[in-house]
Amino acid sequence: MTRNSIGELPEFFDRYILLNDENLDLCEGLEKFSPQRIFSDVEKYNLLGERVYALGKWTVKDILQHCIDTERIMAYRAMSFARNENQLLPGFDENRYAENTNLENRSIESLLEEFSILRKSTIFLFENMDKPMLLRKGQANSQKISSLSLGFVIIGHAMHHEKVLRERYYPILLQTLEYGK
């Protein structure tokens, strides 16, 4: 199913969904916009290291872990709604999750490997949902949303964070290389 099959876009999540082409098939999009493709600038990420564009912002590793955590949560929500879960699912505090990771001994490469394996699992999940399952809605964080919408959130969320890296972190890298900082 495609993005334009969603109908009314869920508030807040629309920013991620709209990053996908309206005629993009969900499973094709999950394959096409894989973590390896979206986050392909591994050399730049390693050069950035622990640098951030402003005080209190996340490092590249934090961003990748956040994308992994978010994909897991969105995929769980999609599975729950596809299986007709009627319970309100909770939201999550992304900053609390980021504060409680163990990234000191992780490399960019290991995070991308984990992300890639997770994406394969996500693809299997969505490939095995039929149209009624994809269109079925549930509530998470007091927001009604369909499994299909969550699939496009997964793709768009990673795209959003790659754009943040390009627009806000790469200028730091250029300054570092120019001034040897």
C-alpha positions in Angstrom: 0.0 0.0 0.0 1.1 3.5 -0.7 1.4 6.7 1.4 -1.7 8.1 -0.3 -3.7 5.2 1.1 -3.4 6.6 4.6 -6.2 9.2 4.3 -6.2 11.8 7.1 -2.7 12.1 8.4 -2.2 11.8 12.2 -1.1 15.0 13.9 2.6 15.3 14.8 3.5 12.2 12.8 2.5 13.9 9.6 5.9 15.6 9.5 7.6 12.2 9.0 5.0 10.6 6.8 5.1 13.6 4.4 8.8 13.0 3.8 7.7 9.9 1.7 6.5 10.2 -1.9 2.7 9.9 -2.0 2.9 6.9 -4.4 5.7 5.1 -2.6 4.7 1.5 -1.6 5.5 0.9 2.1 7.6 -2.2 1.7 9.4 -0.9 -1.3 10.2 2.3 0.8 11.4 0.3 3.8 13.8 -1.5 1.4 14.8 1.5 -0.7 15.4 3.8 2.3 17.4 1.3 4.3 19.6 2.5 7.2 22.7 1.8 5.0 21.4 4.1 2.3 20.0 6.9 4.6 23.0 6.9 6.9 25.7 6.3 4.3 28.2 9.0 5.4 29.9 6.8 7.9 33.3 8.5 7.4 31.8 11.9 8.2 30.0 10.5 11.2 33.2 9.0 12.6 35.0 12.4 12.0 32.2 14.1 13.9 32.8 11.8 16.9 31.3 13.3 20.0 30.7 16.8 18.5 27.3 18.3 18.7 25.9 21.5 17.1 24.6 23.0 20.4 24.9 22.3 24.1 22.6 19.5 25.1 22.1 18.0 21.6 22.8 14.4 20.8 25.9 12.9 19.2 25.7 10.9 16.0 25.7 7.7 18.0 22.8 9.1 20.1 20.9 9.9 17.0 21.4 6.4 15.5 20.4 4.8 18.8 17.3 7.0 18.9 16.4 5.9 15.3 16.8 2.3 16.3 14.7 2.7 19.5 12.0 4.6 17.6 11.8 2.0 14.8 11.4 -0.8 17.4 8.6 1.1 19.2 6.8 2.1 16.0 7.0 -1.5 14.6 5.6 -2.8 17.9 2.8 -0.3 17.7 2.1 -1.3 14.1 2.1 -5.0 15.0 -0.2 -4.4 18.0 -2.8 -2.4 16.0 -2.6 -5.0 13.1 -3.4 -7.7 15.7 -6.4 -5.6 16.8 -5.0 -4.5 20.2 -7.6 -2.3 22.0 -5.4 -1.1 24.8 -4.0 2.5 24.7 -0.2 2.1 24.2 2.0 4.5 26.1 4.2 7.2 24.6 7.9 7.2 25.3 10.3 9.9 26.5 13.1 10.0 23.9 15.4 11.9 26.1 15.1 9.4 29.0 15.8 6.6 26.5 18.9 8.6 25.2 20.1 9.1 28.8 19.9 5.4 29.5 21.9 3.9 26.7 25.4 2.3 26.7 27.1 3.8 23.7 30.6 4.3 25.1 31.8 1.1 23.6 29.7 1.1 20.4 30.9 2.2 17.0 28.9 3.9 14.3 29.4 0.7 12.3 27.9 -1.5 15.0 24.9 0.8 15.4 24.3 0.7 11.6 24.6 -3.1 11.6 22.0 -3.3 14.4 19.8 -0.8 12.6 20.1 -2.8 9.3 19.1 -6.1 11.0 16.2 -4.4 12.7 15.0 -3.0 9.4 15.0 -6.5 7.9 12.7 -7.6 10.7 10.5 -4.5 10.2 10.2 -5.4 6.5 9.1 -9.0 7.3 6.5 -7.6 9.8 4.9 -5.3 7.2 5.2 -7.7 4.3 2.9 -10.1 6.2 0.2 -7.5 6.9 -2.8 -7.5 4.6 -4.8 -4.3 3.7 -7.2 -4.5 6.7 -4.3 -5.0 9.1 -2.4 -2.1 7.6 -5.4 0.2 7.8 -6.4 -0.8 11.3 -5.9 1.9 13.8 -5.1 2.0 17.5 -4.1 4.5 20.1 -0.6 5.3 21.2 0.3 8.3 23.3 -3.4 9.4 23.1 -3.0 9.6 19.2 -5.1 7.4 16.8 -2.9 6.0 14.1 -2.9 3.2 11.6 -0.2 0.5 11.1 0.3 1.8 7.6 1.0 5.3 8.9 3.5 3.9 11.4 5.3 2.2 8.6 5.8 5.5 6.8 6.7 7.2 10.1 9.6 4.7 10.4 11.0 5.6 7.0 10.4 9.4 7.4 11.8 9.5 11.0 15.2 8.2 9.8 15.1 10.6 6.8 14.4 13.5 9.2 17.4 12.7 11.4 19.7 12.3 8.4 18.7 15.7 7.3 19.5 17.1 10.8 22.9 15.6 10.5 23.5 17.1 7.1 22.2 20.6 8.0 23.3 21.0 11.5 26.3 18.7 12.1 28.1 18.8 8.8 28.9 22.6 9.2 30.7 21.7 12.4 32.7 19.1 10.5 33.6 21.7 7.9 34.7 24.2 10.6 36.8 21.5 12.3 38.5 20.6 9.0 39.1 24.2 8.1 40.4 25.4 11.5 41.9 22.1 12.7 39.8 22.1 15.9 
